[in-house]
Amino acid sequence: MTVQPIVQGRGIVKRYGHVTAIDHSDFDLYPGEILAVIGDNGAGKSSIVKSICGAVHPDEGEIKIEGKPVHFNSPLDARDMGIEIVYQQLALSPALSIADNMFAGRELLKPGVMGKVFRQLDKKAMEDFARQKLSDLGLMTVQSINQAVETLSGGQRQGVAVARAAAFAKKFIIMDEPTAALGVKESRRVLELIQEVRSRGIPIVLISHNMPHVFEVADRIHIHRLGKRHAVIDPAKFSMSDAVAIMTGASEAPPIEDQQLTPKVA
């Protein structure tokens, strides 16, 4: 059975002056999978993912979401389509509460005149929604949904960012180094959250330098090298050493027939 990709990029090019960050690269994300994107520094892995969410505007190539060509002017356009991003820097406002961070930029107004005319926020609805989403992911270890994010641990903050993405994502989620600044225990919880989100049917693009994490959670691994998709491998068939060798050029990319260009279909 043929599986159609959620995201399909073909021949994507992005230049910065004389530097080519993305060189006619392809990209595919399929329903219900965790696709890890790895590559050496400067390989273009962040640029290819940013081009998908509107943070970078490709000079050439085509990007399709569910088979339809898209042209995002900004990440807000991508968000409106149901694409959420969890940044390495969290992109949370420390002084705001958990609920306020969950709804930043998409606040709910009270029904009726109070909302339409006086633009009053529906605090209770937002708090109830945030509490439910955190509970769904097993994150209600915080003291209060109204406590400031700056009072949370690093893992709890990342959990809020993941919960926000999972709450509003309709298409897929991009996670950029979500465990980079976390300790062992907190990284473990974030990996569990990633798998929990995937179990709910939301595909995930995971950008990471942490190879043990990649091999633990990824269904497929997109290896980016010199601005191109160099290979797509099955973590069950290749070792971490193999992946690093392919990524750095110490080993040739495997033949196409040995690559996992499309996911396994049950």
Secondary structure, DSSP 8 states (H G I E B T S, - for coil): -----SEEEEEEEEEETTEEEEEEEEEEE-TT-EEEEEE-TTSSHHHHHHHHTTSS--SEEEEEETTEE---SSHHHHHHTTEEEE-TT----TTSBHHHHHTTTS--B-SSHHHHTT--B-HHHHHHHHHHHHHHTT-TTSS-TTSBGGGS-HHHHHHHHHHHHHHH-SSEEEEESTTTT--HHHHHHHHHHHHHHHHTT--EEEE-S-HHHHHHH-SEEEEEETTEEEEEE-TTTS-HHHHHHHHHTSS----GGGS-SS----
